[in-house]
Amino acid sequence: MASKQLPISVERIEKAILLVRGQKVILDRDLAQLYGVATKVLKQAVRRNAKRFPHDFMFELTEEEFKNWRSQFVTSNRDRMGLRYSPMAFTEQGVAMLSSVLRSERAIEVNIAIMRVFVRLREMMATHKELAFKLVELEERLEGHDEQIRSIFEAIRQLMTDLPPKNWSRFCDSFLG
């Protein structure tokens, strides 16, 4: 069975993922766009199934978070009209739970795509942590080498100052041929 091409890109999903309260979330309006439904419809479905969305799956932005979020974006008046209420923020688990609430074919496909992006982001973060750890390890190893190299240069300088000037030219001539 050939896989269908989603009308949304991975980049679009990645841009929709925000960091709020130290968690990666996607806001209701972005999810509604991805699913091809009105934000109002998505919110109604969530409220009808409130038991499926505990606080670690979905939360509403506080007034302060909402103001900060709005101030970060220049939005048209038309767009602002849809932002009268604080958005719902869905964690990865909340997005997964949406697949049991929104049952359209598109919702299933979009959910799968979103889950893959979350997994990819987690893998990238793990890779970055591993690289950062290796860099620190390398810096620590090289730090000791700097001391050793400095000691070698000091020894060479000491040897150079200990040689009398008349012998110095003979010493250099022997190396230069």
WOSULJO-V400064 format. One record per residue. N is the residue number from 1. RES is the residue in one small letter. BURIAL is 1 if it has 24 or more other ideal C-beta (glycine too) atoms within 12 Angstrom, else 0. Layout:
n-><N:N>
res-><RES:RES>
burial-><BURIAL:BURIAL>
//
This chain:
n-><1:2:3:4:5:6:7:8:9:10:11:12:13:14:15:16:17:18:19:20:21:22:23:24:25:26:27:28:29:30:31:32:33:34:35:36:37:38:39:40:41:42:43:44:45:46:47:48:49:50:51:52:53:54:55:56:57:58:59:60:61:62:63:64:65:66:67:68:69:70:71:72:73:74:75:76:77:78:79:80:81:82:83:84:85:86:87:88:89:90:91:92:93:94:95:96:97:98:99:100:101:102:103:104:105:106:107:108:109:110:111:112:113:114:115:116:117:118:119:120:121:122:123:124:125:126:127:128:129:130:131:132:133:134:135:136:137:138:139:140:141:142:143:144:145:146:147:148:149:150:151:152:153:154:155:156:157:158:159:160:161:162:163:164:165:166:167:168:169:170:171:172:173:174:175:176:177>
res-><m:a:s:k:q:l:p:i:s:v:e:r:i:e:k:a:i:l:l:v:r:g:q:k:v:i:l:d:r:d:l:a:q:l:y:g:v:a:t:k:v:l:k:q:a:v:r:r:n:a:k:r:f:p:h:d:f:m:f:e:l:t:e:e:e:f:k:n:w:r:s:q:f:v:t:s:n:r:d:r:m:g:l:r:y:s:p:m:a:f:t:e:q:g:v:a:m:l:s:s:v:l:r:s:e:r:a:i:e:v:n:i:a:i:m:r:v:f:v:r:l:r:e:m:m:a:t:h:k:e:l:a:f:k:l:v:e:l:e:e:r:l:e:g:h:d:e:q:i:r:s:i:f:e:a:i:r:q:l:m:t:d:l:p:p:k:n:w:s:r:f:c:d:s:f:l:g>
burial-><0:0:0:0:0:1:0:1:0:0:0:0:1:0:0:1:1:1:0:1:0:0:1:1:1:1:1:1:1:1:1:1:1:1:1:0:1:0:1:0:0:1:1:0:1:1:0:0:0:0:0:0:1:0:0:0:1:1:1:1:1:0:0:0:1:1:0:0:1:0:0:0:0:0:0:0:0:0:0:0:0:0:0:0:0:0:1:1:1:1:1:1:1:1:1:1:1:1:1:0:1:1:0:0:0:0:1:0:1:1:1:1:1:1:1:0:1:1:0:0:1:0:0:0:0:0:0:0:0:0:0:0:0:0:0:0:0:0:0:0:0:0:0:0:0:0:0:0:0:0:0:0:0:0:0:0:0:0:0:0:0:0:0:0:0:0:0:0:0:0:0:0:0:0:0:0:0>
//
